[in-house]
Every structure is written in structure tokens, then in C-alpha cells.
């Protein structure tokens, strides 16, 4: 089933789109607030985002680069604003398509299927590549790009959890309390210190990309989407 995130502050329109897309075997989760939408993106796996531009607290054009910081998920802009500049800026910042309101929901379905056919084809090619991070539970070791990382027990615990939740956020509290080799009395800040050490060891192999990204107010996310 295709999973769609709609960030739209018009609840009536969001409901219409949700009901229509459901007929085409699409599961839809909606968020009226862009901050809630960004939070949902770190907690769930979505196939595509439908993004309004006129949103409370943050303009949709500002939301796009924040999405791109954590995900390459396809984005369709859905907006009543008729300024061509918005379309140009939106596409430059990483949107995949732009639909001016009002539009026929049937066209939206067609656009979604077209984009997903293209992106899924790209993803299939990417999936054929070897995983960048590989954890071996038997030897309690982790390799990055085929190179063994020299990790302490605590670093192994933390990186192992991030690998387990790859492309999804993990809170500092979870990293702290689920690690077998970190004292329960340790400070949350100790997690940041351990993450910094892990990053340094990864950087010795690849210093061009950041693979462990902070999620403000939440924790961290491990990604191999560079």
C-alpha cells in the first residue's frame, strides 16, 4: 500500500483528498501544522508528501529544505498561490511536482503514480548496492563501506540501534536507556559525546558526508542517502 503524508491546513480539502486517495489503495496521514508533519516524517516511512504552501508557523517553501535534510521522499506541492515564482523556488528547493489549486483529484492520482514509478525505479537500482553500514551480531562488530569500525561497547550499542532504525529517528532517551554499556545514571548529554566519537570514526573513512544527523528536539537519525 502506498503511504502518503499530507501537510495541509485546510481540513476540508485534506479530508476530500484522503477519502479519494484511499479508493486507490493509498494510506493517508494528515497534518495541519508543518512542524507536526516534519515530526511524522521522522517517525514513519512514507512514499510521498503532498505539501501546501500557505501553512501556519512556517511557509511551505521553508518546509521543503527541512524535508530534504532528512529524506529524499518525493514532494508534490499543492497550492492556491498563482505566483510562478513559488513554483520555481519550490522545484529548485527539491519539490518533484507542482499542482495549482483547484485541481481534479484524478489528476493528483496520476501524478502520484507517475512520480512513484520513476522514484521506485531509482530506488531499486540503489538497493542493489551493498549496505553502507552492516552490523554483525555474532562478532559484535560493525563495518562501514566494508571497513571495520573500532568501536567501544557503548559506541557499538548506539550505532547498532541507529542502524536498526535506519532512516528513522531515535530519541536520546532511547539510546541512553536501551544501551547495555552505558550507566543508567549517565547524562543525556553523554549520548551526544558518544555520537560525536562515532562520527569521527566514520569520517576517517568518508569525511564528505554526514551519516548521523541530529533531529532537533528528538534525537538522531542514521541515513545512507547522500
N, C-alpha and C positions, 0 to 999 in steps of 0.2 A: 504494500500500500504506500502511495506517495504521501509524504508528510509535509504540510505547508504551515509556515508561520505567517500570519497576517498582522502587521503593525499598522493599525488604522483606528483613528479616534472617533469615527462615525459608527456607532454600534449598529445602526440600522443597515448600513451598507455591509459592514462586516458579517452580519447575520445572513444577509442575502447571498453573499459570496460563499459563506460557509455551507449553507444549505445546497447551493448549486454544485459546488465542487465535490461535496460528499456523494453526489449521484455518480461521480466519475471515479469512485474508489480512491478518494483523497481524504486524508485525515487532516483537519484544520484546527490549529490552536491560535487564538487571537489575543492581542494585547493592545489596549488603547494608549498606553504610556510607552514611549520609546525605551525608557530605562528598564521597564519590565520585559519588553521584547528582547533587549540585549541579554538580560539575565536568563531568560528562557533559552536563548541560543546557546548558552554555556552549559545548560542542564540537560538539553535534549538534542537528539540528532534529527535535523530537518533536511528535506531535499531542496526546498526553495522558499524564498521570502517574498511576500507582496508588501511593499512599503509605501505608505502615504508620505507626502512631503510636509504637509501642514499638521504638525503634531505639537502637543503640549510639552513645554520644557526644553525641547530640542528639535530643530528643523531636520526634516528627513535627509537633506543633503549633508548634514553633520553626522547623521546616523550611519551613512554608508561607509565612510572610512573607519568607523569604530567596529563595524561588522567585519571589514576587511582585515582588521588587526588580528582577528581570531579565526576567521573562516573564509573559504573561497566559495561558499554557497551562492548559487545563482540568486540574483535580486531583480524583481520586476517592480519598477516604480509605478504607482497608481496615483495619479494626481489630477486635481481640478485646475491647477495653475497652468495657464496657457502661455507662459513665457518660455520661448525656445531656449533661453539661457539656462533655465532649470534642467532641461533635458540634456543639454551639452555638458553641464557641470556634473550632473548625475552619472552620465555614462563615463565621463573622464575619471570620476572617483571610484568606479568599479561596478556600477549597475549593468545588468545584461539587457534590459529592455525598458521601454517607457510607454505606458498606456494612459492617454489623456481621458479623464472622466468627462461625460459618462461614456461607458462602453458596454458592449454586449458581452455577458459572461461567457458565451460560447467562444468568443474570440480569445478571452483570457485562458480558457482551457486549451485552445490550440497553441497559444504562445507558451504555456507551461510545458506541454508535451514536446514542443519543438526544442525548447531550451534544454530539457532534461535528456532528450535523445542525444544532443550534442555533448552535454557535460558528462553523462554517464559513459559515453564512448571514450571520452578523455580519461575518466576515472578508471575504466577497465585497463587501459594501457598503463596507467600509473600503478595499478595493483599488481601488475606482472613484475614490477621491480621488487627487489628484496626489501624487507622492512629495515628501516634505519636503526631502530632500537630493538634488540632481541634479548629477552631475559630467560636464562636457563635456571629453572627452579632447583634442579638436582645439584648443580655446582654452585648455586647462589652467585651467579656471575651475570653481568650484562655487557653486551657488545654494542658499539655504535659504529655503523658503517664497517662492520666486521672486525673492529679493533676492541679488545677487552679494555674496559674502563676499570682503573684501580680505585675501587670504592671502599669506604669504611662500611661497617654493618648498617649504621644509621643511613648513610647515603644510599646503600642498596635498597633499604626499606622504602625510602622516599621516592627514588626513581622508579622502583618497581611498581609502586602504587600509581604513579603518573602514567606509566606505560599501560597499566591495566585499564586506566580511564582515558586513554589517548584521545585527544581532540574534545575532551570534556573536562570541565573544571573540577578541582578537588580542593576542598577548604583546608586552611592551615590547621584547623582543629582536627580534622580527619587525619591529616598527615601526622600530626603530633600523637594523637591518642591511639592510632592503629599501628604505629611503628613498634616493633618488638624491642628495638635497641635504643630508644630514647626514653630517658627518665620521665615518669609521669609529672614530676614537679618542674620540668623544664618550661621555659617561657615560650610563648608562641613565636617570639622573635628568633628563637633558636632555629626554627624552620627556615626562616629567611637566610640565616647564616649557612645552613646545610645546602640549601638551594644554590646559593652563590658558589659554594665549593664545587658542586656538581657541574654548574655552568662552566666553571673554569676548566674542568677536566674535559668537558665536551669541546670547549673552544680550542684545546690543544690539537684536536682532530679536524674541527671545522669552526673557524672563527668568523666566517662570513655571515652565518645565520644564527638567529636566536630561536632555540627549540623549546625552551621552557619560558612561558610568558606569564606575567602577573595578571590576574583578573582583579581589578580594584574592588575592595570590599568583600571579596570571596576567597581567593587563594591563588592557585596556579593551574596552568594548562600546558600539557606537552603536545606538541604538534610536529608532524614531519612534512607539513605543507609549506614549502618555502618559495 
